[in-house]
């Protein structure tokens, strides 16, 4: 009778030979692992690890993302730690730069390579939560024998990408467990939770990047929290999250090439000097709670001039 490893290898080879890559995202990743990266699913070689010095540099390159993600990773671990899971934050190269786990499970996870400094890029270990999430730029769940390497089929991994304020992929959050009693349905629920946490980290990073702007939630999108716009005092959009960029077709550096928020949202803007002046007067009156004298002083106008301008409204 074939060994479990031999059965796993045969299953992967059969899927690739049958051309399943065009129908299945998992089979497509298997094909990349075997044909593009020349990996052997039966390989037992040790995982790739970077040095402590390299890990320190990788963490430094993460910038504000590490401290922004930390409280979210803590809360996520509180939710899923009871399932015998660990949490890994990986950089865009697939290097685990931070993690959360129970001390009782540390030895097992360190042996499985779910530890800081380990490289989980698809090119290194084939189909897996972190690497395949990076390769496809979307949230994925790789459940047990969906992994490419036979030595990883005991893991169930759910990963979601974190995009920076510029819309580029900045990190991956992964929840992995070696518990054999984690069903497909539970793995799916974990995947949804990880994706939600990733969006929260993105939102926090976005607020940090644009601290003195109005942050608008794009209406009408299921992605909710993930679709945000940063709008300056001139009603110019100078920042957008990846979800907002995809929705509006925005590209490039919006600080250098901003867009009118009224144009993006299909709203009527103050395109004439008279309309713009009325808007300024109205805001001043609202801030002064209707006190004309206070509003006039705030605008650097005399009370008589303020009354004259209000009379033309």
C-alpha positions in Angstrom: 0.0 0.0 0.0 1.4 3.4 -0.9 2.6 5.6 2.0 0.6 8.8 2.8 3.5 10.8 1.2 3.4 8.7 -2.0 -0.4 9.2 -2.1 0.0 12.9 -1.7 2.6 13.1 -4.5 0.5 11.0 -6.8 -2.5 13.2 -6.2 -0.6 16.4 -7.1 1.0 14.8 -10.2 -2.4 13.6 -11.4 -4.0 17.1 -10.9 -1.2 18.8 -12.9 -1.2 16.2 -15.6 -4.9 16.4 -16.0 -4.7 20.2 -16.5 -6.7 21.0 -13.4 -4.7 24.3 -13.0 -7.2 26.1 -15.3 -10.1 25.0 -13.0 -8.6 25.1 -9.5 -6.6 27.8 -7.8 -5.0 25.1 -5.6 -4.0 23.0 -8.6 -2.6 26.2 -10.3 -0.4 26.8 -7.2 0.7 23.1 -7.3 1.6 23.6 -10.9 3.7 26.7 -10.1 5.4 24.9 -7.3 6.4 21.9 -9.4 7.0 23.5 -12.9 8.1 27.0 -12.1 9.9 26.6 -8.8 11.0 22.9 -9.5 10.0 21.8 -6.0 9.6 18.2 -5.0 6.4 17.6 -2.9 8.1 14.7 -1.1 11.1 16.8 0.0 11.9 16.8 3.7 14.6 19.4 3.5 14.7 22.0 6.3 12.8 25.2 5.7 14.7 28.4 4.6 15.6 30.7 7.4 17.2 34.2 7.4 19.7 35.3 10.0 18.9 37.4 13.1 20.6 40.4 11.5 18.5 39.9 8.3 15.4 39.5 10.4 16.1 42.7 12.2 16.4 44.6 8.9 13.2 43.0 7.6 11.3 44.2 10.7 12.8 47.6 10.3 11.6 47.8 6.7 8.0 47.1 7.9 8.0 50.6 9.5 4.7 51.6 11.1 3.1 48.4 10.1 4.5 46.3 13.0 3.3 48.5 15.8 0.0 49.2 14.0 -0.7 45.5 13.6 0.4 44.4 17.1 -2.9 45.0 19.0 -4.9 43.4 16.2 -2.7 40.3 16.3 -3.1 40.2 20.1 -6.9 40.2 19.8 -6.8 37.7 17.0 -4.8 35.3 19.1 -7.3 35.7 21.9 -10.0 34.6 19.5 -8.2 31.6 17.8 -5.5 30.6 20.3 -7.8 28.1 21.9 -7.8 26.1 18.6 -4.2 25.4 19.0 -3.3 28.1 16.5 -0.4 30.4 16.1 -0.4 33.7 14.2 2.3 34.8 11.9 2.9 38.2 10.3 5.0 37.9 7.1 6.6 40.6 4.9 6.1 40.8 1.1 9.0 38.3 0.7 7.2 35.7 2.8 9.5 36.1 5.8 7.8 35.6 9.2 8.7 38.8 11.0 6.3 38.5 14.0 4.1 35.8 15.6 1.8 34.9 18.4 1.5 31.5 20.0 1.0 29.5 23.2 4.2 28.6 24.9 3.0 25.0 25.2 2.8 24.8 21.4 6.0 26.7 20.6 8.1 23.6 20.1 5.8 22.0 17.6 5.3 25.2 15.6 9.1 26.0 15.6 9.6 22.5 14.2 7.0 23.1 11.5 8.7 26.4 10.6 6.0 28.7 11.9 8.6 30.9 13.5 10.1 34.3 13.0 12.8 34.3 10.4 11.4 31.4 8.4 10.6 32.0 4.7 7.2 30.9 3.5 7.3 32.2 -0.1 5.8 29.8 -2.7 9.1 29.6 -4.4 10.6 28.1 -1.2 7.9 25.8 0.1 5.2 25.6 -2.6 1.5 26.0 -1.9 0.9 27.3 1.6 -1.2 30.1 3.2 1.4 32.8 3.3 3.2 32.1 0.0 0.0 31.5 -2.0 -1.6 34.6 -0.5 1.4 36.6 -1.7 1.4 34.9 -5.2 -2.3 35.6 -5.8 -2.7 38.8 -3.9 -5.9 37.6 -2.1 -7.0 35.9 1.0 -6.6 32.1 0.9 -7.2 29.1 3.1 -4.8 26.1 2.5 -6.3 23.2 4.4 -4.1 20.2 5.3 -3.5 18.1 2.1 -3.9 21.2 -0.1 -0.3 22.1 0.8 2.3 21.2 -1.8 4.9 19.7 0.5 3.8 16.5 2.1 5.5 17.6 5.3 3.1 20.4 5.7 -0.2 18.5 5.2 -0.8 18.4 8.9 -1.3 22.2 8.9 -4.5 24.2 8.2 -3.5 27.8 7.2 -5.7 30.9 6.6 -3.9 34.0 5.3 -5.0 37.5 4.2 -3.0 40.3 2.6 -2.5 43.7 4.2 -2.1 46.6 1.7 -0.3 49.8 2.6 -1.7 53.3 2.2 -0.3 53.4 -1.4 -2.3 50.3 -2.3 0.7 48.0 -2.5 0.8 44.6 -0.7 2.7 45.2 2.5 2.3 42.1 4.6 0.3 38.9 5.2 -1.5 37.8 8.3 -1.7 34.0 8.8 -3.4 31.8 11.3 -2.2 28.2 11.3 -3.1 25.2 13.4 -2.0 21.6 13.5 -5.1 20.4 15.2 -6.6 17.5 13.2 -10.1 18.2 14.4 -10.4 21.6 12.7 -13.0 21.1 10.0 -13.2 22.8 6.6 -16.1 24.9 7.9 -14.1 26.1 10.9 -11.1 26.9 8.7 -13.4 29.0 6.5 -14.6 30.9 9.5 -11.0 31.5 10.6 -10.2 32.7 7.1 -13.0 35.3 7.3 -11.8 36.6 10.6 -8.2 36.9 9.4 -9.4 38.9 6.4 -11.4 41.3 8.6 -8.4 41.8 10.9 -6.2 42.6 7.8 -8.7 45.3 6.7 -8.6 46.8 10.2 -4.8 47.0 10.1 -5.0 48.6 6.6 -7.4 51.2 8.0 -5.1 52.0 11.0 -2.1 52.4 8.6 -4.2 54.7 6.4 -5.2 56.9 9.3 -1.5 57.1 10.4 -0.4 58.1 6.9 -3.0 60.9 6.5 -3.5 62.2 10.1 -4.7 65.7 9.1 -7.2 64.8 6.4 -10.9 63.8 6.4 -11.2 60.0 6.0 -14.2 59.1 4.0 -15.8 55.6 3.8 -16.7 54.9 0.2 -20.5 54.3 0.2 -22.2 51.3 -1.3 -19.3 48.9 -1.1 -19.5 45.5 0.6 -15.8 45.9 1.5 -16.9 48.6 4.0 -13.9 49.4 6.2 -11.4 48.7 3.5 -12.6 51.3 1.0 -11.3 54.6 2.4 -10.4 58.0 0.8 -8.2 60.7 2.4 -9.6 64.2 1.5 -7.7 67.5 2.2 -9.0 70.9 3.0 -9.5 71.7 -0.7 -11.7 68.6 -1.2 -9.0 66.8 -3.1 -8.5 63.1 -2.7 -4.8 62.7 -1.8 -5.0 59.0 -0.7 -7.0 55.9 -1.2 -6.8 52.4 0.1 -6.5 49.5 -2.3 -10.2 48.7 -2.2 -11.0 52.3 -3.0 -8.4 52.4 -5.8 -9.9 49.3 -7.4 -13.4 50.7 -7.2 -12.5 54.1 -8.8 -9.7 53.0 -11.0 -7.1 55.1 -9.2 -3.4 54.6 -9.8 -0.2 56.3 -8.9 0.7 58.8 -6.2 -2.5 60.7 -5.4 -0.6 63.4 -3.4 1.1 64.4 -6.6 -1.9 63.9 -8.9 -5.0 64.3 -6.7 -8.6 63.9 -7.7 -11.7 66.0 -6.8 -13.8 64.1 -4.2 -17.0 65.5 -5.8 -16.0 64.0 -9.2 -15.2 60.6 -7.7 -18.4 60.3 -5.7 -20.6 61.9 -8.3 -21.5 64.9 -6.2 -22.2 68.5 -7.2 -19.3 70.6 -6.3 -18.8 74.4 -5.8 -17.4 75.1 -9.2 -18.0 78.9 -9.2 -16.5 81.6 -7.1 -20.0 82.6 -5.8 -20.8 79.0 -4.7 -17.4 78.6 -3.1 -17.9 81.9 -1.2 -21.3 80.8 0.0 -19.8 77.6 1.3 -17.1 79.5 3.2 -19.7 81.8 4.8 -21.9 78.9 5.7 -19.1 77.0 7.4 -18.1 80.2 9.4 -21.7 80.7 10.6 -22.0 77.1 11.6 -18.8 77.2 13.6 -19.9 80.5 15.3 -23.4 79.0 16.0 -25.0 81.7 14.0 -23.1 84.7 15.5 -22.4 87.0 12.6 -19.8 89.1 14.4 -17.8 86.0 15.5 -18.0 84.6 12.0 -16.9 87.8 10.4 -13.8 88.0 12.8 -12.9 84.4 11.9 -12.9 85.3 8.2 -11.1 88.6 8.7 -14.1 90.6 7.5 -15.9 93.6 9.0 -19.4 93.0 10.3 -20.8 95.2 7.6 -19.0 93.3 4.9 -20.2 90.0 6.3 -23.8 91.3 6.3 -23.5 92.5 2.7 -22.1 89.1 1.6 -24.8 87.3 3.4 -27.4 89.5 1.8 -26.3 88.2 -1.6 -26.8 84.5 -0.6 
